[in-house]
């Protein structure tokens, strides 16, 4: 019996040691796991890259909830962990995020990101802005925007927008905007008319040309998307829309009624008449002219709407939102001709005889 008791005590001591060892191991595991969890959460609350100035475009669709917004931010690399961000926002009792397009950076804190999504504004201030006026051609953007506001030359910009490999990459990135039409045989520049005229915030000291170009393409995409269903119903493409709109942009003056000018073009197309718009001849000739002569109207080129019927092969300039809208919402008229005087006043007519009278009265021979 004494031997059994002795053996029993020995077993108890062993069991106690095992329990103690297991408890210590569990304690260490819990401590390590707790520290790792604490470190992970702490790290997830920090900016992804405090030194980054690269702008990441994030589109928050209408009707998005916190779960989908958090997932979208993580997917775009703006935050480290969607779950942590979701818990953080709930802990701070934040709500009422707004749908829209946001230019966010990996250097933004969670509070800055949240503030942007609540106010509908980009919390991160741009270093400077670049303005692209309406009605510029690619070559004019190169000379008057890029060369004057960045470290790049006009030649470098034009090389980039004509790089076939880069064009192919863009077509994959913007499939609904950049279709095979931009590679048409007679198209002068694939991206002509596709860089939207607007004022752009710049968040980097020297952003790459691709960043600048794609920022403008994003703006074009955003301005075209509301009309995609209409285009599909009418069996028209974004290329057709931007081409038509570019004619309105070049013909318009400060006082121009783009919707009425659009009606003139539609009426001429319906009657199988050439559009006969001077800006297409100037674009075709590749040189600026204050006045065209009779010989210029005979200049043979696919872009000339004097020697060819219908729209030119592609846009001749970057059209603004008002010109794009006018194409799809023209006035209903019988006008076939129009002209503008030196003050920008427009005179529309239904007959060539009346048009000549307006010309003699307001412009002269």
C-alpha positions in Angstrom: 0.0 0.0 0.0 2.8 2.4 0.9 4.4 1.7 -2.5 1.1 2.5 -4.2 0.7 5.8 -2.3 4.3 6.7 -3.2 3.6 5.9 -6.9 0.4 7.9 -6.7 2.2 11.0 -5.4 4.8 10.6 -8.1 2.0 10.6 -10.7 0.4 13.7 -9.2 3.7 15.5 -9.3 4.2 14.6 -13.0 0.6 15.6 -13.8 1.2 19.0 -12.0 4.4 19.5 -14.0 2.6 18.7 -17.3 -0.3 21.0 -16.4 2.2 23.8 -15.4 4.1 23.3 -18.7 0.9 23.2 -20.7 -0.4 26.3 -18.9 2.9 28.1 -19.5 2.9 27.1 -23.2 -0.7 28.3 -23.5 0.1 31.5 -21.7 3.0 32.1 -24.1 0.9 31.3 -27.1 -1.9 33.6 -25.9 0.6 36.3 -25.2 2.3 35.9 -28.6 -1.1 35.7 -30.3 -2.3 38.8 -28.4 0.9 40.7 -29.3 0.6 39.7 -32.9 -3.0 40.7 -33.0 -2.2 44.0 -31.3 0.6 44.7 -33.8 -1.5 43.7 -36.7 -4.4 46.0 -35.7 -2.0 48.9 -34.9 -0.3 48.5 -38.2 -3.6 48.3 -40.1 -4.6 51.7 -38.5 -1.5 53.4 -40.1 -1.3 54.7 -43.7 -0.3 52.2 -46.3 2.7 54.3 -47.4 3.3 57.6 -45.5 5.6 58.8 -48.3 3.4 58.0 -51.3 2.0 60.9 -53.4 0.5 58.8 -56.1 -3.2 59.4 -56.6 -5.4 56.4 -56.7 -8.8 56.9 -58.3 -11.6 55.2 -56.3 -15.2 55.2 -57.6 -17.8 54.7 -54.9 -21.0 53.7 -56.5 -24.4 55.0 -55.4 -25.9 52.8 -52.7 -22.6 51.5 -51.4 -22.7 50.4 -47.7 -19.8 50.4 -45.3 -18.8 46.7 -46.1 -18.6 47.4 -49.8 -16.7 50.7 -49.4 -14.2 49.1 -47.0 -13.6 46.2 -49.5 -13.2 48.8 -52.3 -10.6 50.7 -50.4 -8.6 47.6 -49.6 -8.9 46.4 -53.2 -7.4 49.7 -54.4 -4.6 49.6 -51.9 -5.8 52.7 -50.0 -6.1 50.9 -46.7 -4.5 47.7 -45.3 -7.4 45.8 -44.0 -11.1 46.2 -44.8 -12.3 44.6 -41.5 -10.1 46.8 -39.3 -11.3 49.9 -41.2 -14.9 48.9 -40.8 -14.5 48.3 -37.1 -12.6 51.6 -36.7 -15.4 53.6 -38.5 -18.1 51.9 -36.4 -16.1 52.6 -33.2 -15.9 56.3 -34.1 -19.6 56.2 -35.0 -19.0 57.6 -38.5 -21.7 57.2 -41.2 -23.3 58.9 -44.2 -20.6 58.3 -46.8 -21.2 59.8 -50.2 -20.9 58.2 -53.6 -18.6 59.7 -56.1 -15.1 59.7 -57.6 -12.2 60.2 -55.2 -8.5 60.8 -55.7 -7.0 59.1 -52.6 -3.4 58.3 -51.7 -1.7 55.7 -49.6 -0.3 58.4 -47.4 -3.7 59.4 -46.1 -4.8 58.4 -42.6 -8.0 56.6 -41.9 -9.5 59.8 -40.5 -8.6 61.7 -43.7 -10.0 58.9 -45.9 -13.2 58.9 -43.8 -13.5 62.7 -43.9 -13.2 62.6 -47.7 -15.9 60.0 -48.0 -18.2 61.9 -45.7 -17.9 65.3 -47.3 -17.5 64.2 -50.9 -14.2 66.0 -51.2 -10.6 65.0 -51.5 -9.1 65.7 -48.1 -5.6 65.6 -49.5 -4.6 68.9 -50.9 -3.0 69.0 -54.4 0.4 70.4 -54.9 -0.8 72.3 -58.0 -3.4 72.1 -60.8 -3.2 71.8 -64.6 -5.9 73.4 -66.7 -6.8 71.9 -70.1 -9.1 74.4 -72.0 -11.9 73.2 -74.2 -11.3 72.9 -77.9 -7.6 72.0 -77.9 -6.1 69.3 -80.2 -3.6 66.8 -78.9 -0.7 68.8 -80.3 -2.0 72.0 -78.6 -2.4 70.1 -75.3 1.2 69.0 -75.8 2.5 72.5 -76.4 0.2 74.7 -74.2 -0.5 72.4 -71.3 2.2 69.8 -70.9 5.3 71.7 -72.0 4.3 74.8 -70.0 3.3 73.0 -66.8 5.4 69.9 -66.5 9.0 68.8 -67.0 8.0 67.0 -70.2 8.4 68.4 -73.7 5.6 68.5 -76.3 7.5 65.9 -78.3 7.7 63.5 -75.3 3.9 63.8 -74.8 3.1 63.2 -78.5 5.4 60.2 -78.5 3.5 58.8 -75.5 0.0 59.3 -77.0 1.1 57.7 -80.3 2.8 54.7 -78.7 0.9 51.7 -80.1 1.7 49.4 -77.2 0.5 52.0 -74.8 -2.7 52.5 -76.8 -3.3 48.8 -76.7 -2.9 48.9 -72.9 -5.4 51.8 -72.6 -7.9 49.9 -74.8 -7.8 47.1 -72.3 -8.2 49.5 -69.3 -11.0 51.5 -70.9 -12.9 48.9 -73.1 -16.2 50.9 -73.1 -14.5 54.1 -74.1 -11.6 53.2 -76.4 -12.9 50.9 -79.1 -11.4 49.7 -82.3 -12.6 52.9 -84.0 -9.7 54.8 -82.6 -7.4 52.7 -84.7 -9.3 53.5 -87.9 -7.2 53.7 -91.1 -7.9 57.4 -91.5 -7.7 58.4 -87.8 -4.9 60.9 -87.4 -4.3 60.4 -83.6 -6.0 57.6 -81.6 -6.5 59.7 -78.5 -7.5 62.9 -80.2 -10.6 64.3 -78.5 -10.4 61.7 -75.7 -8.5 63.9 -73.1 -11.2 65.8 -71.4 -10.9 69.5 -70.9 -10.9 70.3 -67.2 -8.8 71.6 -64.3 -6.8 68.6 -62.8 -5.4 68.4 -59.3 -1.8 67.2 -59.3 -0.5 65.4 -56.1 3.0 64.5 -57.2 6.0 66.8 -57.9 6.6 65.2 -61.3 3.8 62.8 -62.2 4.4 60.4 -65.2 2.9 61.2 -68.5 0.8 58.1 -68.2 -0.7 59.4 -64.9 -1.6 62.7 -66.6 -3.0 61.0 -69.6 -5.1 58.5 -67.7 -6.4 61.2 -65.4 -7.8 63.0 -68.4 -9.2 59.7 -69.8 -10.9 59.0 -66.5 -12.6 62.4 -66.8 -13.8 61.6 -70.3 -15.1 58.2 -69.1 -17.0 59.8 -66.3 -18.6 62.3 -68.7 -19.6 59.7 -71.2 -20.9 57.0 -68.8 -24.3 58.8 -68.1 -25.0 58.6 -71.9 -24.0 55.0 -72.5 -27.6 53.6 -72.4 -28.7 56.3 -74.9 -25.8 55.5 -77.2 -26.6 51.8 -77.1 -30.3 52.5 -77.9 -29.3 54.7 -80.8 -26.6 52.2 -81.8 -23.9 54.9 -81.6 -20.5 54.7 -80.0 -18.4 57.0 -77.8 -16.2 57.7 -80.8 -19.1 58.9 -82.8 -20.3 61.1 -79.8 -16.8 62.7 -79.2 -16.3 63.2 -83.0 -19.7 65.0 -83.4 -19.1 67.0 -80.1 -15.7 68.1 -81.3 -17.3 69.8 -84.3 -19.7 71.7 -82.1 -16.8 72.7 -79.8 -14.7 74.1 -82.7 -17.7 75.9 -84.3 -19.0 77.3 -81.0 -18.3 80.8 -79.7 -19.0 82.2 -76.3 -22.5 83.1 -77.3 -23.1 80.0 -79.5 -26.2 77.8 -79.1 -24.6 74.4 -79.4 -27.9 72.6 -79.5 -29.0 74.6 -82.5 -25.7 74.1 -84.3 -26.1 70.4 -83.6 -29.6 70.5 -85.3 -28.0 72.1 -88.4 -25.5 69.2 -88.6 -28.3 66.6 -88.1 -30.4 68.2 -90.8 -27.6 68.3 -93.3 -26.8 64.6 -92.6 -30.5 63.7 -93.0 -30.5 65.5 -96.4 -27.3 63.8 -97.5 -25.5 67.2 -97.5 -21.8 67.6 -96.6 -21.4 69.3 -93.2 -19.0 71.9 -94.6 -17.6 73.0 -91.3 -14.3 75.0 -91.6 -12.6 73.6 -88.5 -12.4 70.2 -90.2 -10.5 71.7 -93.1 -8.1 73.5 -90.8 -7.5 70.3 -88.9 -7.0 68.3 -92.1 -4.4 70.8 -93.4 -2.6 70.7 -90.1 -2.0 74.4 -89.7 -3.8 77.2 -88.1 -5.6 79.7 -90.5 -7.6 82.7 -89.6 -9.3 82.5 -92.9 -9.9 79.9 -95.5 -9.7 80.5 -99.3 -11.7 78.8 -102.0 -8.7 76.6 -102.9 -8.6 75.4 -99.2 -12.1 74.0 -99.5 -10.9 71.7 -102.3 -8.2 70.2 -100.1 -8.5 66.4 -100.3 -8.4 64.7 -96.9 -10.6 62.3 -95.0 -11.2 64.9 -92.3 -12.5 67.6 -94.6 -16.2 67.9 -94.4 -16.3 69.8 -97.7 -14.9 67.0 -99.8 -16.5 64.2 -97.7 -20.0 63.7 -96.4 -20.8 62.8 -92.8 -18.6 63.1 -89.8 -14.8 63.0 -90.1 -12.9 59.8 -89.1 -12.4 61.0 -85.5 -12.6 64.0 -83.2 -10.7 67.1 -84.2 -10.4 68.6 -80.7 -11.3 68.0 -77.0 -15.0 68.7 -76.5 -16.5 70.0 -73.2 -19.5 68.7 -71.4 -21.9 71.2 -73.0 -20.9 70.1 -76.5 -21.3 66.4 -75.6 -24.7 67.0 -74.1 -25.8 69.1 -77.2 -25.1 66.2 -79.5 -27.6 64.0 -77.6 -30.1 66.8 -76.9 -30.3 69.0 -80.1 -32.9 71.6 -80.8 -35.6 70.6 -83.3 -35.2 73.0 -86.3 -35.2 73.1 -90.1 -32.0 75.1 -90.3 -29.4 74.0 -92.8 -26.9 76.9 -92.5 -25.4 79.1 -89.9 -22.7 81.7 -89.4 -21.3 83.8 -86.6 -20.3 87.5 -86.7 -17.2 89.0 -85.1 -19.1 89.5 -81.8 -20.0 85.8 -81.6 -23.7 86.2 -82.5 -25.1 83.3 -84.6 -27.4 83.6 -87.6 -29.3 80.5 -88.7 -31.1 80.0 -92.0 -33.1 77.4 -93.8 -32.0 78.3 -97.3 -28.7 79.2 -99.0 -30.1 82.4 -100.3 -30.9 83.6 -96.8 -27.5 82.4 -95.6 -25.8 84.6 -98.2 -27.9 87.5 -97.1 -26.8 87.1 -93.5 -23.2 86.7 -94.7 -23.3 90.0 -96.7 -25.1 91.8 -93.8 -23.0 90.6 -90.9 -19.6 89.5 -92.3 -19.2 91.0 -95.8 -17.7 89.3 -98.9 
